[in-house]
Amino acid sequence: METDRSEELLRMEGVVEHVIFENRDTGYAVFEVNAGGELHVVTGTVGEVNAGESVTLYGRFETHPAHGPQFKAESCEASMPQDLAATLAYLSSGALPYIGPATAKKIVERFGADCLEVIANDPLRLTELRGITPEKAKAISTEFKRMFGVREAVAYLSRFGVSPVRAVEAYRHFGPQTVEEINRNPYILCGEPLHMTFRQVDAIAAELQLDPAGSLRVWAGLLYALRHNAGNGHTCLPREKLVEATARFLGVEPEQVESELDRQLTEGEVKSYTRPDGEFICLPDLLSAETDIAARLWELSRHPVPLPPDVDRSIEILERAQGFAYAPEQRLAIRTAMGSSVMVLTGGPGTGKTTTVNAILSLLQSSGQRVALCAPTGRAAKRMSELTGQKAQTIHRLLEVDYDPQSCLLRFIHNEKNLLKCDVVVLDEMSMVDVKLFQSLLAALRHGCRIIMVGDADQLPSVGPGNVLGEVIQSGVVPTVRLEHIFRQSAQSLIVENAHRIVHGQLPQRGGRDSDFFFLPAGGMECQQLVCDLVSRRLPASYGFDPVRDIQVLCPTKKGPVGTAALNPRLQQLLNPPARDKAELELGGRLFRQGDKVMQVRNDYLIPYERDGGESGVGAFNGDMGVILQVDAQQRTLLVQMEDRKLTYGPDTIPELEIAYAITVHKSQGTEFTAVVMPVSDVPRQLCYRNLLYTGVTRAKKLCVLTGGMPVLGAMVENVRQNMRYSCLCSLLNEGAAL
């Protein structure tokens, strides 16, 4: 055993004796290694390993509370078996199809030291053995080459700091030519599936001695700029800004960028669209999405539905049944919905959106219309169900997701060739819907199907690219009703009043003893301590709130003293401290404990679940929240309750979870919490904007507490720049209207 002092890692060389556990999707494995006659248990995300292989491992010894000493490997270099005994162990391990111990022995006896060469390059010779057909021989060789290719990719990419699990993803995406493809153009690593940063890939390109002013790098820089800005919500960029930013980023002349951009435009790799204010450059799929959306909405807007002659009488009947009269703007919204193929209903908290939607649903369904209710997230759909008393589902569930784990591609079963069987779609939380998802939903609507979009245009726009709701309203093409009257019961709420003050650029009122809104000044670590004290002690004592179930901390950012990364460990210790009867599991530097509040942070279309009623299915989605029911440290699994579903997470899926006593405001969209505590101290300047503050405040149902600095609060109220996203949708809609 040697020590690599530069990295302070131990180096272990040996032969894999036995693989205890392996997940080939993630590269995580537990296996035994014979190193100089000593047997060691090794764990880590190391790529594929098989019995008989020689390995060089770098890592550290750790003591597992249940399993004792283990070598935790951070990297692994594997090579083919070096002698016949190791080769026999390798072939007997079950790594290759159709080869068990008996067949492995025959292969070694027949071909000796050449047996692996035969499998790789002359597999039909295997048919000399009884029971191996040409088809089986080819399958054996194909899997052997795949394993060799994976090993080659892992070894190659590890030179550049790419983990084995990411290298396996790269091989699955690029195939047997992975190394050759990366050598030819390392910038492909910026795209699917690895999404490495440009700086990371630039370092690889420099090591490969690629021309820093060459076409490959300039095109990669342009593409990276477009993709990076798409991640920030922009579906396009002004040509001049794109060229200037890319040239500055790459350290090349703007003329070189212009030349490369023109070449890629000619080849169709990017698209140009001219708005009234200039030329914009778009990724083809995003321009296609916005073009499709504009065409469908424009077509729907041109075909209004005949307004039922008795609509006013029907509204009056509803009013008598419910014991109140609708406000004039609510009546307008109901009439617009009944007489339009497409409409937008928008408004802030307390303006009666839910009451209006329920009236629309009642009239539509009483006239025999088949109505589908949906929202972009599971939590938003659940809330829609609670408010309407009717079944609502996510857009993904409505369209029915079909996910291919091999290609990592997602498609919807309901599309332009398999349309939804409904007459009206009511889509809530429209501000959260990005252009790609909305394109898919519109494509699945049959001719004559209506769509009603409901949302608060002042909230944060979608995490994905586009600002669909804002652009649709701005275009004026789609009939839109904005509810602005605050009803008496809501007007008594300072949460509602302050939300509207924020929208209109005014500082929120600080609140008093009997208020449902407070602002408490504090800064830095003092603010962190105040947040922890509010959640763990003061609010539960004063209001009877359950600190885990009822209170949610919403942070503008992950970083800093009042970001989620700093607050969650402290809140975990306060709200769910360690105890002898609470099992724990540490994985990837994060501690999970029985009773912890957690959040799913990316879509997983394959993870199985069981509902409380016995129904089973698959899928957990970004933003789903739950509580850890059980921790099995030995099997490294977590059982998590999310609403009425129980999901089991293993070593490969636990990284999809994060502790969620504190979450970002972006992750809170579409959900309401009984009480919200929101720190607004040490907020990065790029996150000091109005609709982030507004979104956080409007997540609170009964109590909202802001704590931080008044200057930061003022900066957030004043800044509306973040609302601006580059998009072609409004212009495309207006183009259609002008025809």
C-alpha positions in Angstrom: 0.0 0.0 0.0 1.4 3.4 -1.0 0.4 6.9 -0.2 0.0 9.5 -2.9 1.1 12.5 -0.8 -0.1 15.1 -3.4 -3.6 14.0 -3.0 -3.3 12.3 0.4 -4.8 9.2 -1.0 -3.8 5.6 -0.5 -2.9 3.5 -3.6 -4.1 -0.2 -3.5 -3.2 -2.7 -6.2 -4.8 -6.1 -6.4 -7.2 -8.5 -8.0 -11.0 -8.4 -7.7 -12.1 -11.6 -5.9 -15.8 -11.1 -5.6 -18.4 -8.4 -6.5 -20.8 -8.0 -3.6 -23.1 -5.3 -5.1 -23.0 -3.3 -8.3 -25.2 -0.8 -10.1 -24.1 -0.5 -13.7 -26.2 2.6 -14.3 -24.3 4.6 -11.7 -21.0 2.8 -11.4 -21.4 2.3 -7.7 -20.0 -1.0 -6.4 -19.0 -3.0 -3.3 -16.4 -5.6 -4.0 -13.5 -7.6 -2.4 -10.0 -7.1 -3.5 -7.0 -9.4 -2.8 -4.1 -7.0 -2.3 -0.9 -8.9 -1.5 -2.7 -11.7 0.1 -5.0 -9.5 2.2 -8.7 -9.3 1.5 -10.2 -5.8 1.6 -13.8 -4.7 1.1 -13.9 -1.8 -1.3 -16.8 0.7 -1.9 -17.1 3.5 -4.4 -18.4 4.8 -7.7 -15.7 3.2 -9.8 -17.4 2.1 -13.0 -17.8 -1.6 -13.9 -15.7 -4.2 -12.1 -15.6 -7.9 -12.4 -14.0 -10.8 -10.6 -10.5 -11.6 -11.9 -9.7 -8.1 -13.0 -6.5 -6.4 -11.9 -7.3 -3.0 -10.3 -5.3 0.0 -9.1 -7.4 1.9 -6.6 -6.9 5.4 -5.0 -8.8 6.2 -1.8 -8.9 6.0 2.0 -9.8 3.5 4.7 -12.9 4.2 6.7 -14.8 2.3 9.4 -18.5 1.7 8.6 -20.6 1.5 11.8 -22.2 -1.8 10.6 -19.6 -3.4 8.3 -16.3 -2.4 9.8 -13.2 -1.3 7.9 -13.7 -0.5 4.2 -11.5 1.0 1.5 -13.5 3.9 0.0 -12.2 4.3 -3.5 -12.3 7.6 -5.3 -10.9 6.2 -8.5 -10.2 2.9 -10.1 -8.0 1.8 -13.0 -9.0 -1.7 -14.1 -7.2 -4.0 -16.6 -7.8 -7.4 -18.1 -6.9 -10.5 -16.1 -3.2 -11.1 -16.1 -3.0 -14.9 -15.8 -5.2 -18.0 -16.5 -6.5 -18.2 -13.0 -7.7 -14.6 -13.0 -9.1 -15.1 -16.5 -11.1 -18.1 -15.3 -12.4 -16.1 -12.4 -13.4 -13.3 -14.7 -15.2 -15.5 -17.2 -16.9 -17.4 -14.3 -18.2 -14.2 -12.7 -21.2 -13.9 -14.9 -20.0 -10.7 -16.4 -20.5 -12.0 -19.9 -23.8 -13.6 -21.2 -24.1 -17.3 -21.7 -20.9 -18.0 -19.8 -21.1 -19.7 -16.5 -18.3 -21.5 -14.5 -18.5 -24.7 -16.6 -18.4 -22.9 -19.9 -15.6 -20.6 -18.6 -13.5 -23.6 -17.8 -14.0 -25.0 -21.3 -13.0 -21.7 -22.9 -9.8 -21.4 -20.9 -8.9 -25.0 -21.6 -9.5 -24.7 -25.3 -8.0 -21.3 -26.0 -5.6 -20.8 -23.1 -3.9 -17.4 -22.9 -5.6 -16.3 -26.2 -9.2 -16.8 -24.9 -9.9 -13.0 -24.4 -8.4 -12.2 -27.8 -10.7 -14.8 -29.4 -13.8 -13.4 -27.6 -12.9 -9.9 -28.8 -11.8 -10.4 -32.4 -12.7 -14.0 -33.5 -15.9 -14.8 -31.6 -17.1 -17.4 -34.0 -14.3 -19.7 -32.8 -16.3 -20.0 -29.6 -18.8 -22.2 -31.6 -16.2 -24.9 -31.4 -17.5 -25.5 -27.9 -20.8 -27.4 -27.5 -23.8 -25.2 -26.7 -22.4 -21.9 -28.1 -24.3 -20.9 -31.2 -23.1 -18.1 -33.6 -25.7 -15.8 -32.1 -24.5 -16.5 -28.6 -20.9 -16.0 -29.7 -21.7 -12.6 -31.2 -23.6 -11.6 -28.0 -20.7 -12.6 -25.8 -18.2 -10.6 -28.0 -20.5 -7.5 -28.1 -20.8 -7.4 -24.3 -17.1 -7.9 -23.9 -16.3 -5.0 -26.3 -18.9 -2.8 -24.5 -17.2 -3.5 -21.2 -13.8 -2.8 -22.7 -15.2 0.4 -24.2 -16.7 1.5 -20.9 -13.4 0.8 -19.1 -11.5 2.7 -21.8 -13.8 5.7 -21.5 -13.6 5.6 -17.7 -9.8 5.5 -17.8 -9.6 8.2 -20.4 -12.0 10.6 -18.8 -10.6 10.1 -15.3 -7.5 11.9 -16.5 -9.6 15.0 -16.8 -11.4 14.7 -13.4 -14.5 13.0 -14.8 -16.0 10.6 -12.4 -16.6 6.9 -13.5 -20.4 7.4 -13.3 -20.3 10.3 -15.7 -17.9 8.4 -17.9 -20.4 5.6 -18.1 -23.0 8.1 -19.1 -20.8 9.4 -21.8 -20.1 5.9 -23.2 -23.8 5.1 -23.2 -24.4 8.3 -25.2 -21.5 8.3 -27.6 -21.0 4.5 -27.9 -17.8 2.6 -28.9 -16.2 5.6 -30.5 -16.4 7.7 -27.2 -12.7 8.3 -26.9 -12.2 9.0 -30.6 -15.2 11.4 -30.6 -13.8 13.3 -27.6 -10.3 13.4 -29.0 -11.7 14.9 -32.2 -13.9 17.4 -30.5 -13.8 17.6 -26.7 -16.5 20.3 -26.7 -19.2 17.7 -27.2 -18.8 17.2 -23.5 -20.5 20.5 -22.9 -23.7 19.0 -24.3 -25.7 15.9 -23.6 -25.3 14.0 -21.3 -22.5 15.4 -19.2 -23.1 19.2 -19.5 -19.6 19.9 -18.4 -18.7 23.6 -18.1 -16.9 25.3 -20.9 -13.9 26.0 -18.7 -13.6 22.3 -17.8 -13.7 21.2 -21.4 -11.4 24.1 -22.5 -8.7 22.6 -20.2 -9.2 19.2 -22.0 -8.9 20.9 -25.4 -5.7 22.7 -24.3 -4.2 19.4 -23.2 -5.1 18.0 -26.6 -3.5 21.0 -28.2 -6.5 22.2 -30.1 -6.3 25.7 -31.8 -7.8 28.2 -29.3 -9.0 30.3 -32.2 -10.1 27.4 -34.4 -13.5 26.7 -35.7 -14.3 23.9 -33.2 -13.7 26.2 -30.2 -15.5 29.2 -31.6 -18.5 27.2 -32.5 -18.5 25.5 -29.1 -18.4 28.9 -27.5 -21.4 30.2 -29.4 -23.3 27.0 -28.6 -22.4 27.2 -25.0 -23.5 30.8 -24.8 -26.9 29.9 -26.3 -27.3 26.9 -24.0 -26.2 28.7 -20.9 -28.6 31.5 -21.5 -31.4 29.0 -22.3 -30.7 27.7 -18.8 -31.3 31.2 -17.5 -34.6 31.4 -19.3 -33.7 33.0 -22.7 -34.9 31.3 -25.8 -32.8 33.6 -28.1 -30.1 36.3 -27.9 -29.6 39.5 -29.8 -27.0 38.7 -32.5 -24.8 41.6 -31.5 -24.8 40.6 -27.8 -24.1 37.0 -28.6 -21.1 37.8 -30.8 -19.7 40.3 -28.3 -20.1 38.1 -25.3 -18.7 35.0 -27.1 -15.7 36.9 -28.4 -14.9 38.3 -24.9 -15.5 34.9 -23.3 -13.2 33.1 -25.7 -10.6 35.8 -26.0 -10.9 36.0 -29.8 -11.8 38.7 -32.3 -15.5 39.4 -32.9 -14.9 38.9 -36.7 -14.0 35.3 -36.0 -17.2 34.8 -34.1 -19.3 36.5 -36.8 -17.7 34.3 -39.5 -18.4 31.1 -37.6 -21.9 32.2 -36.8 -22.7 32.8 -40.4 -21.3 29.4 -41.3 -23.5 27.7 -38.7 -26.6 29.7 -39.8 -26.0 28.5 -43.4 -25.7 24.9 -42.2 -28.9 25.2 -40.0 -27.2 24.5 -36.7 -28.7 27.7 -35.3 -31.5 29.8 -36.5 -32.0 33.6 -37.0 -35.3 35.4 -36.3 -35.8 39.1 -36.9 -38.0 40.9 -34.3 -39.0 44.6 -34.7 -36.0 45.4 -32.5 -33.4 43.5 -34.4 -31.9 40.1 -35.3 -32.0 37.3 -32.7 -30.1 34.0 -32.8 -32.0 30.9 -31.5 -31.3 27.2 -30.9 -33.4 25.4 -33.5 -35.5 23.4 -31.0 -36.5 26.5 -29.0 -37.4 28.6 -32.0 -39.4 25.6 -33.3 -41.2 25.4 -29.9 -42.1 29.1 -29.9 -43.2 28.9 -33.5 -45.5 26.0 -32.8 -47.0 27.6 -29.7 -47.6 30.9 -31.6 -49.2 29.1 -34.5 -51.6 27.0 -32.3 -52.6 29.9 -30.0 -53.1 32.2 -32.9 -55.3 29.6 -34.6 -57.3 29.1 -31.4 -57.8 32.8 -30.9 -59.3 33.1 -34.4 -62.0 30.6 -33.7 -64.1 31.8 -30.7 -66.8 29.5 -29.3 -70.4 30.7 -29.6 -71.3 32.1 -26.2 -74.2 30.1 -24.7 -77.3 32.3 -24.8 -78.2 31.5 -21.2 -74.7 32.2 -19.8 -75.8 35.1 -17.7 -78.7 33.2 -16.2 -76.3 30.3 -15.4 -74.0 32.7 -13.6 -76.9 34.1 -11.6 -78.0 30.5 -10.6 -74.4 29.9 -9.4 -74.5 33.1 -7.4 -77.7 32.2 -5.6 -76.5 28.7 -4.9 -73.3 30.0 -3.3 -74.7 33.0 -1.6 -72.5 35.7 -3.1 -72.3 37.8 -6.2 -69.3 37.6 -8.5 -67.3 40.9 -9.1 -67.7 42.4 -12.6 -64.2 41.2 -13.6 -65.0 37.7 -12.5 -68.2 37.7 -14.5 -66.1 38.9 -17.5 -63.7 36.1 -17.0 -66.5 33.5 -16.8 -68.1 34.9 -20.0 -64.7 35.0 -21.8 -64.0 31.4 -20.9 -67.4 30.2 -22.1 -67.0 32.1 -25.4 -63.4 31.5 -26.3 -61.2 28.7 -27.6 -58.3 30.0 -25.6 -58.0 32.5 -22.8 -55.7 33.6 -19.9 -57.0 34.3 -16.4 -54.4 36.1 -14.2 -54.3 37.9 -10.9 -52.5 38.1 -7.6 -53.4 36.6 -4.2 -56.9 37.4 -2.8 -58.3 38.4 -6.2 -60.7 35.4 -6.6 -58.9 33.3 -9.2 -60.0 30.0 -7.5 -63.6 31.1 -7.2 -63.7 32.1 -10.8 -62.1 28.9 -12.0 -64.7 26.9 -10.0 -67.5 28.8 -11.6 -66.0 28.2 -15.1 -65.7 24.5 -14.3 -69.2 24.3 -13.1 -70.6 25.8 -16.3 -68.4 23.8 -18.6 -69.2 20.5 -17.0 -73.0 21.2 -16.7 -72.9 21.7 -20.5 -71.4 18.2 -21.0 -67.8 19.3 -21.6 -65.0 16.9 -20.7 -62.5 18.9 -18.7 -58.9 18.0 -17.9 -57.3 19.9 -15.0 -53.5 20.0 -14.9 -50.5 21.9 -13.5 -46.7 21.7 -14.1 -45.7 20.1 -10.8 -47.2 17.4 -8.5 -47.5 19.8 -5.6 -49.3 22.4 -7.9 -51.6 19.7 -9.2 -52.4 18.5 -5.6 -53.2 22.1 -4.6 -55.4 22.5 -7.7 -57.3 19.3 -6.7 -57.8 20.7 -3.1 -59.1 24.0 -4.3 -61.5 22.7 -7.0 -62.5 19.4 -5.4 -61.7 17.7 -8.7 -59.0 15.5 -10.1 -56.0 17.4 -11.3 -52.7 15.9 -12.5 -49.3 17.0 -13.7 -48.9 17.8 -17.4 -46.5 14.9 -17.6 -49.1 12.5 -16.2 -51.8 13.9 -18.4 -49.6 13.4 -21.5 -48.3 10.1 -20.1 -44.5 10.0 -20.0 -42.6 7.2 -21.9 -38.9 7.2 -20.9 -36.2 5.2 -22.7 -33.4 4.6 -20.2 -30.9 3.5 -22.9 -31.2 6.7 -24.9 -32.1 8.8 -21.9 -34.9 10.3 -24.1 -38.3 11.3 -22.9 -41.4 11.3 -25.1 -45.1 11.7 -24.4 -47.6 9.0 -25.4 -50.2 11.7 -26.1 -48.9 13.8 -29.0 -50.1 15.0 -32.4 -50.6 11.4 -33.4 -52.4 10.3 -30.2 -54.5 13.2 -29.1 -56.0 13.8 -25.7 -59.7 12.8 -25.3 -61.0 16.0 -23.7 -62.9 19.1 -24.7 -61.2 21.7 -22.4 -57.9 21.8 -20.7 -57.5 24.1 -17.6 -53.9 24.7 -16.9 -53.0 26.2 -13.5 -49.7 27.8 -12.5 -49.1 28.8 -16.1 -46.1 31.0 -15.1 -44.1 27.8 -14.4 -44.6 26.3 -17.8 -41.6 26.5 -20.2 -41.8 26.5 -24.0 -40.9 22.9 -24.6 -43.5 21.5 -22.2 -46.2 23.9 -23.5 -45.4 22.9 -27.1 -45.9 19.3 -26.1 -49.3 20.0 -24.4 -50.6 22.0 -27.3 -49.6 19.3 -29.8 -51.7 16.8 -28.0 -54.9 18.9 -28.2 -57.5 17.7 -30.7 -59.1 20.1 -33.1 -61.8 22.0 -31.2 -60.3 21.4 -27.8 -60.1 24.6 -25.7 -57.4 25.7 -23.3 -57.7 28.0 -20.3 -54.4 29.2 -18.8 -54.5 30.3 -15.2 -51.6 31.9 -13.4 -50.0 34.9 -11.7 -48.0 36.8 -14.2 -46.1 38.6 -11.4 -44.5 35.4 -10.1 -41.2 33.9 -11.1 -41.2 32.7 -14.7 -40.5 29.1 -15.5 -37.2 27.5 -14.5 -36.9 26.3 -18.1 -36.5 28.5 -21.2 -39.2 31.0 -22.1 -41.7 33.4 -20.4 -44.8 31.9 -22.0 -47.5 33.5 -19.8 -45.8 36.9 -19.8 -45.3 36.8 -23.6 -48.8 35.6 -24.3 -50.3 38.4 -22.2 -48.0 41.0 -23.7 -48.9 40.1 -27.3 -52.6 40.9 -26.7 -53.5 38.1 -29.2 -55.1 35.8 -26.6 -58.2 37.0 -24.7 -57.0 37.9 -21.2 -58.8 38.8 -18.0 -56.7 40.2 -15.1 -58.4 40.0 -11.7 -57.3 43.0 -9.6 -60.1 43.5 -6.9 -58.9 42.3 -3.5 -61.9 40.8 -1.7 -62.7 41.9 1.9 -61.6 38.7 3.6 -58.3 38.8 1.8 -57.9 42.6 2.2 -57.5 41.9 6.0 -54.4 39.9 5.3 -51.1 41.8 5.4 -49.6 38.9 3.3 -52.0 39.8 0.5 -51.6 43.5 1.0 -47.8 43.3 1.0 -47.8 41.1 -2.1 -49.7 43.7 -4.0 -47.4 46.5 -2.6 -44.4 44.6 -3.8 -45.9 44.2 -7.3 -46.4 47.9 -7.4 -42.9 48.7 -6.4 -43.6 49.6 -2.8 -41.9 48.4 0.4 -44.0 45.9 2.4 -45.4 47.1 5.7 -43.5 45.6 8.7 -46.6 44.2 10.5 -47.8 44.3 14.1 -48.5 41.9 17.0 -51.7 40.5 15.5 -50.5 40.5 11.9 -49.9 37.6 9.5 -46.7 39.3 8.2 -43.6 40.4 10.0 -40.3 41.9 9.0 -37.5 41.4 11.5 -34.2 43.2 10.8 -31.0 41.1 11.1 -27.8 40.5 9.1 -25.3 37.8 8.3 -24.8 35.1 11.0 -27.3 37.0 13.2 -29.9 36.4 10.5 -29.0 32.7 10.3 -29.5 32.4 14.1 -32.8 34.2 14.0 -34.1 32.0 11.2 -33.2 28.9 13.2 -34.7 30.3 16.4 -38.0 31.2 14.6 -38.4 27.8 13.1 -37.3 25.7 16.0 -38.7 27.6 19.0 -40.5 30.9 18.6 -43.1 30.2 15.9 -44.1 26.7 17.2 -44.5 28.2 20.7 -46.5 31.2 19.6 -48.7 29.7 16.9 -48.6 25.9 17.6 -47.1 25.2 14.2 -45.3 21.9 13.6 -41.8 23.0 12.7 -41.3 20.3 10.0 -44.8 20.0 8.6 -46.1 23.6 8.8 -43.1 25.9 8.5 -40.9 26.2 5.4 -37.8 28.3 5.1 -37.5 29.8 1.6 -34.1 31.2 0.6 -33.2 33.3 -2.5 -30.0 31.4 -2.9 -28.1 28.2 -1.9 -25.0 30.0 -0.9 -24.0 32.3 2.0 -24.9 32.3 5.7 -28.6 32.2 5.0 -28.5 30.0 1.9 -30.0 26.5 1.9 -26.5 24.9 2.1 -25.8 26.6 5.5 -29.2 26.5 7.0 -30.2 22.9 6.3 -27.5 21.2 8.5 -28.4 23.6 11.4 -32.1 23.0 11.0 -31.6 19.3 10.7 -29.7 19.3 14.0 -32.4 21.4 15.7 -35.5 19.8 14.3 -34.4 16.2 13.9 -31.4 15.7 16.2 -29.6 12.3 16.3 -31.1 9.7 18.6 -30.4 6.0 19.4 -33.7 5.0 17.7 -33.1 7.1 14.5 -31.0 5.4 11.9 -28.6 7.5 9.7 -26.9 7.2 6.4 -24.1 9.3 5.0 -23.6 9.3 1.3 -21.8 11.7 -0.9 -20.9 13.9 2.0 -24.6 14.4 3.0 -26.3 13.0 6.1 -29.8 11.5 5.9 -31.6 10.7 9.1 -34.9 9.0 9.8 -37.6 11.8 10.1 -35.7 14.2 7.8 -37.6 16.4 5.4 -36.4 15.9 1.9 -37.0 17.0 -1.7 -36.6 15.3 -5.0 -34.3 17.6 -7.0 -34.5 16.1 -10.5 -37.0 14.1 -12.5 -36.7 10.3 -12.2 -39.1 8.5 -14.5 -38.0 5.0 -13.4 -38.0 5.0 -9.6 -40.8 2.8 -8.3 -43.4 3.7 -5.7 -46.4 2.2 -3.9 -49.4 4.2 -2.9 -51.0 3.8 0.5 -54.0 2.1 -1.2 -51.7 -0.5 -2.8 -51.4 0.9 -6.3 -47.9 0.9 -7.7 -46.2 2.9 -10.4 -43.0 4.7 -11.3 -41.7 8.3 -11.2 -40.7 11.1 -8.9 -40.4 14.7 -10.1 -38.3 17.7 -9.4 -39.8 19.5 -6.4 -41.7 16.6 -4.8 -41.3 16.7 -1.0 -41.5 14.1 1.7 -40.2 12.6 4.9 -37.7 9.8 5.5 -39.6 6.9 7.1 -36.8 4.3 7.3 -33.1 4.2 6.9 -31.3 1.0 6.2 -27.6 1.7 6.6 -26.5 -1.8 5.7 -28.4 -1.9 2.4 -27.8 1.9 1.9 -31.5 2.6 1.2 -34.1 5.2 2.3 -37.8 4.7 2.4 -39.5 8.1 1.8 -43.1 9.1 2.1 -44.2 11.7 -0.5 -47.8 12.5 -0.1 -49.6 9.2 -0.5 -46.6 7.4 -2.1 -43.7 5.4 -0.6 -40.5 5.4 -2.6 -37.3 3.4 -1.9 -34.1 5.1 -2.8 -30.8 3.2 -3.1 -27.1 4.3 -3.6 -27.9 5.2 -7.2 -31.0 7.4 -6.5 -30.2 8.9 -3.1 -28.2 11.7 -4.8 -31.6 12.8 -6.3 -32.7 13.8 -2.8 -31.7 16.9 -0.7 -32.5 17.9 2.8 -35.4 20.3 2.6 -35.9 22.2 5.9 -34.8 25.2 3.7 -35.4 25.3 0.0 -34.9 28.0 -2.7 -37.8 30.2 -3.7 -37.5 28.8 -7.2 -38.1 25.3 -5.9 -41.2 26.5 -4.0 -43.2 27.5 -7.0 -46.7 26.1 -7.3 -46.9 25.3 -3.5 -48.3 27.0 -0.5 -47.1 26.5 3.1 -48.8 27.3 6.4 -45.9 29.5 7.4 -43.0 30.9 5.5 -39.7 32.2 6.9 -37.7 34.0 4.3 -34.2 35.5 4.9 -33.4 38.5 2.8 -29.9 39.1 4.1 -26.7 38.7 2.0 -28.7 38.1 -1.2 -26.4 38.1 -4.3 -27.1 41.1 -6.5 -28.2 39.0 -9.4 -31.0 37.5 -7.2 -32.2 40.9 -5.8 -35.3 41.2 -7.9 -39.0 41.8 -7.4 -40.7 38.7 -8.6 -38.5 36.4 -6.5 -39.5 38.3 -3.4 -43.1 38.4 -4.5 -43.1 34.6 -5.2 -41.7 33.9 -1.8 -44.2 36.0 0.1 -47.2 34.5 -1.8 -46.2 31.0 -0.8 -47.4 31.7 2.8 -51.0 30.9 3.7 -51.2 31.9 7.4 -47.9 33.6 8.3 -45.0 35.2 6.5 -41.8 36.3 8.3 -39.1 38.2 6.4 -35.8 38.7 8.2 -32.8 40.6 6.9 -31.7 44.0 5.8 -34.0 46.8 4.7 -31.6 47.9 2.0 -31.7 44.4 0.4 -35.5 44.4 0.7 -35.6 47.7 -1.0 -33.3 46.6 -3.8 -35.5 43.6 -4.5 -38.6 45.6 -4.6 -37.1 48.1 -7.1 -35.4 45.7 -9.4 -37.7 44.4 -12.3 -34.9 43.6 -14.7 -34.9 39.9 -14.0 -38.5 39.7 -15.4 -37.0 40.4 -18.8 -36.2 37.4 -20.9 -35.2 37.3 -24.5 -37.9 35.4 -26.4 -39.5 35.4 -29.9 -43.0 34.3 -28.8 -44.7 37.7 -28.5 -43.3 38.8 -31.8 -44.4 35.5 -33.5 -47.9 35.9 -32.0 -48.1 39.4 -33.4 -46.9 38.3 -36.8 -49.7 35.8 -37.0 -52.3 38.4 -35.9 -51.1 40.7 -38.6 -51.6 38.2 -41.4 
